[in-house]
């Protein structure tokens, strides 16, 4: 009898131990299973209804239209940028530039019209040019003009603004003028202590495969710029749908407010230069001059470029150069846009 009693009490003791060590939430597992089954369905139901509202339909339409229109030009621009980085030696630039810095600045600026490259690639290229003896003023003029007036960007601008060749000409002249003025300003006011370049190789590595370098550069530029394109398209769609009309009218109706407003928006959105024309075209409530300022400021000054310049040339340079470029770009857009548009 004693052995039987001991055997019957042992399971009770183990069961009590298991009950004491079991977590409290485990007792409510039926409710947890019910929540796991119903909550996602509820979110999908109400989220789906919210996504079908007219505002969200308009948001999706604008976002998709901007992305689809800009994607081919982004693809072409990054491919050409990767090809130049892999197959064109940096010494070519130093050979074609005049020795006099005051003349080298506009020549370097015009070189951007035939040498496509995104703004992310222009910073290491400018750093490489300075390391090879090119005057910094000319390198900075190329840094600003290459992503703003290259053939891919101008073609994308013509497609985004069909029937408005004056917009393409205005973008070319305003961007080239800004690049040249900034180069001359560096010759006049620039100081060596502001510029602390850190040599970063750009171009072909001796003994390496040029096609491998092309693929690596193209993949990096496309994925990097493509992310900014999607973010910019989403921001443009949100801007068009979510911002009240009264706020837009307050800025778009004033020539003194619309231009600096879109210039500041270009700095924050940081859209790739191959795609910013389509974002600017979607901002139809603003004047042509304001949208021109968006396209001139964006490829020259944005948040990612400021970070790249600070890491390459130093914060002292990035702060001064970015602030001065913004002012010159806005003034150039206002003057040239007011005359042509």
Residue pairs with C-beta under 8 A, 6 or more apart in sequence:
25 32
50 56
51 60
55 241
55 242
56 241
58 237
58 240
58 241
59 237
59 238
59 240
59 241
60 237
62 233
62 236
62 237
62 240
62 241
62 282
63 233
63 234
63 236
63 237
64 233
65 278
65 282
66 232
66 233
66 236
66 237
66 275
66 278
66 279
66 282
67 229
67 230
67 233
69 159
69 160
69 278
70 156
70 229
70 233
70 272
70 274
70 275
70 277
70 278
70 279
71 226
71 229
71 275
73 152
73 153
73 155
73 156
73 159
73 274
73 275
74 222
74 225
74 226
74 229
74 272
74 274
74 275
75 222
76 152
76 274
77 116
77 117
77 118
77 150
77 152
77 153
77 225
77 272
77 273
77 274
78 118
78 218
78 221
78 222
78 225
78 274
79 218
79 222
80 116
80 117
80 150
80 152
81 116
81 117
81 118
81 121
81 217
81 218
81 221
82 213
82 214
82 215
82 216
82 217
82 218
82 221
83 214
83 218
84 115
84 116
84 117
85 117
85 121
85 125
85 202
85 203
85 213
85 214
85 217
86 203
86 204
86 210
86 211
86 213
86 214
86 217
87 204
87 210
87 214
88 115
88 203
89 203
89 204
90 125
90 128
90 129
90 132
90 202
90 203
91 132
93 108
93 111
93 129
93 132
93 134
93 142
94 129
94 132
94 133
94 134
96 107
96 111
97 104
97 107
97 108
97 134
97 135
97 138
98 104
98 107
101 135
101 137
101 138
101 187
102 184
102 187
104 134
104 135
104 137
104 138
105 137
105 138
105 141
105 180
105 183
105 184
105 187
106 141
106 180
106 183
107 138
108 134
108 138
108 139
108 141
108 142
108 145
108 183
109 141
109 142
109 144
109 145
109 176
109 179
109 180
109 183
110 145
110 176
111 142
111 145
111 146
112 141
112 142
112 144
112 145
112 146
112 147
112 148
112 149
112 150
112 176
112 179
113 145
113 149
113 150
113 151
113 154
113 172
113 176
114 150
114 151
115 146
115 150
116 146
116 150
116 151
116 152
116 153
117 125
117 146
117 147
117 150
118 147
118 221
118 225
118 272
118 273
118 274
119 147
119 272
119 273
119 299
119 300
119 302
119 304
119 305
120 221
120 224
120 225
120 304
120 305
120 308
121 147
121 202
121 217
121 221
122 142
122 143
122 144
122 146
122 147
123 143
123 305
123 308
123 309
123 312
124 200
124 202
124 312
125 142
125 143
125 146
125 202
126 139
126 140
126 142
126 143
127 139
127 197
127 198
127 199
127 200
127 202
127 312
127 313
128 199
128 200
128 201
128 202
128 203
129 138
129 139
129 142
130 136
130 139
130 197
131 197
131 199
136 186
136 190
136 195
137 183
137 184
137 186
137 187
137 190
138 183
140 179
140 182
140 183
140 186
140 321
141 179
141 180
141 182
141 183
142 179
144 175
144 178
144 179
144 182
144 299
144 300
144 325
145 175
145 176
145 179
147 153
147 273
147 299
147 300
148 171
148 175
148 178
148 179
148 273
148 295
148 296
148 299
148 300
149 171
149 172
149 175
149 176
152 274
153 171
153 273
153 274
153 277
153 299
154 168
154 171
154 172
156 274
156 275
156 277
156 278
157 167
157 168
157 171
157 277
157 295
158 165
158 168
159 277
160 277
160 278
160 280
160 281
161 167
161 168
161 277
161 281
164 288
166 340
166 341
167 288
167 291
167 292
167 341
169 340
170 292
170 333
170 336
170 337
170 340
170 341
171 292
171 295
171 296
173 336
173 340
174 292
174 296
174 329
174 332
174 333
174 335
174 336
174 337
175 296
175 299
175 300
175 329
175 332
177 332
177 336
178 296
178 300
178 325
178 328
178 329
178 332
179 300
181 328
181 332
182 321
182 324
182 325
182 328
185 324
185 328
193 316
194 314
194 316
194 317
194 320
195 313
195 314
195 317
196 313
196 314
196 316
196 317
197 312
197 313
198 311
198 312
198 313
200 312
204 210
204 213
205 213
225 272
225 274
225 275
226 272
228 270
228 271
228 272
228 304
229 271
229 272
229 275
231 269
231 270
231 271
232 269
232 270
232 271
232 272
232 275
232 276
232 279
233 275
233 279
235 269
236 269
236 279
236 282
236 283
237 282
239 265
239 283
240 282
240 283
248 285
248 286
249 285
250 257
251 257
251 258
251 261
251 286
252 258
252 285
252 286
252 287
252 290
255 287
255 289
255 290
258 286
258 287
258 289
258 290
259 287
259 289
259 290
259 293
259 330
259 333
259 334
260 293
260 330
261 290
262 280
262 283
262 286
262 290
262 291
262 293
262 294
263 293
263 294
263 297
263 326
263 329
263 330
263 333
265 294
266 276
266 293
266 294
266 295
266 297
266 298
266 301
266 302
267 297
267 298
267 301
267 302
267 303
267 326
268 302
268 303
269 279
269 298
269 302
270 298
270 302
270 303
270 304
270 305
271 279
271 298
271 302
273 298
273 299
276 294
276 295
276 298
276 299
277 295
279 294
280 291
280 292
280 294
280 295
281 291
283 290
283 291
283 294
288 337
288 341
289 333
289 334
289 337
289 338
289 341
292 333
292 336
292 337
292 341
293 329
293 330
293 333
293 334
293 337
296 329
296 332
296 333
297 326
297 329
297 330
297 333
300 325
300 326
300 329
301 322
301 325
301 326
301 329
305 322
306 318
306 322
307 318
309 317
309 318
309 321
309 322
310 317
310 318
310 319
313 321
